[in-house]
């Protein structure tokens, strides 16, 4: 019984510490803010993910089950990143998309886990979003943009009467 509680806690601590690095200093983005401003603007977990490249625990985001029509925006600067039509259920535990909005995301190479991954971040503010993998739906792009839910804000489409 005790291990049923301890294992998820340990896993969460491990994931949240993965990639705990400051945003890349050599990149320049249209929106730049001092770290102290980001800390005040974002909650603790959103700050760790968006500004320090941490990872939220799997299956912790309510956006995993978000199926309404709308747009997923950056949780840091509000820039639109993904349309709901690009979202699919990957079973990974994080919101997944087969494609971003054109020019909304930027990429860099991440070696933090000892192997090469493609890191994905907001092209507007540089906030860390997650990673992209080539195991998405083959009938579309074949890509899986595995995104931390805490790095996103969902805005539903307005219903027209």
C-alpha positions in Angstrom: 0.0 0.0 0.0 2.8 2.4 0.9 4.6 1.8 -2.4 1.4 2.6 -4.3 1.8 6.2 -2.9 5.6 6.5 -2.9 6.2 5.4 -6.5 4.1 8.1 -8.2 5.6 10.7 -5.9 9.1 9.6 -6.8 8.2 9.5 -10.5 6.8 13.0 -10.3 10.0 14.3 -8.6 12.2 12.7 -11.2 10.2 14.1 -14.1 9.9 17.5 -12.7 13.6 17.7 -12.3 14.4 16.5 -15.8 15.7 19.3 -17.8 15.7 21.7 -14.9 17.9 24.2 -16.8 17.5 27.8 -17.6 16.1 28.8 -21.0 18.9 28.8 -23.6 20.7 32.1 -23.2 21.7 32.6 -26.8 18.2 32.5 -28.2 16.3 35.7 -28.7 12.5 35.8 -28.8 10.0 38.5 -29.6 8.8 38.5 -25.9 11.6 38.7 -23.4 11.0 39.2 -19.7 13.3 39.1 -16.6 13.1 35.8 -14.8 11.6 37.5 -11.7 8.6 38.6 -13.9 8.1 35.1 -15.2 8.1 33.7 -11.7 5.4 36.2 -10.6 3.3 35.6 -13.7 3.4 31.8 -13.8 2.5 29.3 -11.1 5.3 27.2 -9.6 4.8 24.2 -11.9 4.2 26.3 -15.0 7.3 28.2 -14.3 9.4 25.0 -13.9 8.0 23.7 -17.2 8.0 26.8 -19.3 11.1 28.5 -18.1 13.2 25.6 -16.7 12.2 22.8 -19.2 10.8 20.5 -16.5 8.1 17.9 -17.2 4.8 17.7 -15.5 3.6 14.3 -14.2 1.9 12.1 -16.9 -1.9 12.2 -16.9 -1.9 15.3 -14.6 -3.4 17.7 -17.1 -7.1 18.3 -17.6 -6.2 19.1 -21.2 -5.7 15.4 -21.9 -9.4 15.1 -21.9 -10.1 18.4 -23.7 -12.1 17.6 -26.9 -13.9 20.9 -27.6 -13.2 22.9 -30.7 -10.7 25.7 -30.1 -7.1 26.7 -29.9 -4.3 25.8 -27.4 -2.2 28.9 -26.6 1.1 29.3 -24.8 0.6 29.4 -21.1 3.4 32.0 -20.8 2.6 34.6 -23.5 -0.8 33.6 -24.9 0.4 33.0 -28.5 -1.7 30.4 -30.4 0.2 27.2 -30.8 -2.1 24.3 -31.8 -5.6 24.0 -33.2 -7.9 21.4 -31.6 -8.2 19.7 -35.0 -4.5 18.7 -34.6 -5.0 17.0 -31.2 -5.1 13.3 -30.9 -5.0 10.6 -28.1 -1.5 9.2 -28.0 -1.8 7.3 -24.7 1.4 9.1 -23.6 -0.2 10.9 -20.6 0.4 14.3 -22.1 -1.7 16.3 -24.7 -0.5 15.3 -28.1 -0.8 17.1 -31.5 0.1 16.0 -35.0 1.1 19.6 -36.1 1.5 23.1 -34.7 0.1 26.3 -36.1 2.6 27.4 -38.8 5.6 29.3 -37.3 4.1 29.0 -33.8 6.8 26.8 -32.4 10.6 26.6 -32.5 12.9 23.6 -32.1 16.2 22.8 -30.5 18.2 19.7 -29.7 17.9 18.3 -26.2 20.5 15.9 -24.8 19.3 16.0 -21.2 18.4 12.3 -20.9 21.5 11.0 -22.5 20.1 10.7 -26.0 19.0 13.2 -28.7 15.4 14.6 -28.6 13.8 17.5 -30.4 12.7 20.0 -27.9 9.8 22.2 -28.8 9.2 25.7 -27.4 7.0 28.7 -28.1 8.5 30.8 -31.0 7.1 33.9 -29.3 8.5 33.7 -25.8 10.8 30.7 -25.8 8.7 28.8 -23.2 9.5 25.1 -23.1 6.5 23.1 -24.3 7.7 19.5 -24.6 9.2 17.4 -27.3 8.3 16.1 -30.8 8.6 12.5 -31.9 8.2 10.7 -35.2 5.6 8.2 -33.9 2.4 10.2 -34.5 -0.5 9.3 -36.7 0.7 8.1 -40.1 -2.5 9.3 -41.8 -1.6 12.9 -41.1 2.0 14.1 -40.4 3.4 11.1 -38.6 4.6 13.4 -35.8 3.6 13.5 -32.2 4.1 16.8 -30.5 4.0 15.7 -26.8 3.2 18.9 -24.9 3.0 19.6 -21.2 -0.5 20.6 -20.4 0.6 23.2 -17.8 2.4 25.0 -20.7 -0.9 25.5 -22.5 -4.1 27.5 -22.1 -7.1 26.2 -24.0 -9.5 28.8 -25.5 -12.7 27.2 -26.9 -14.2 28.4 -30.2 -17.1 30.7 -29.7 -20.4 29.2 -30.6 -22.2 31.3 -33.2 -25.9 31.6 -32.9 
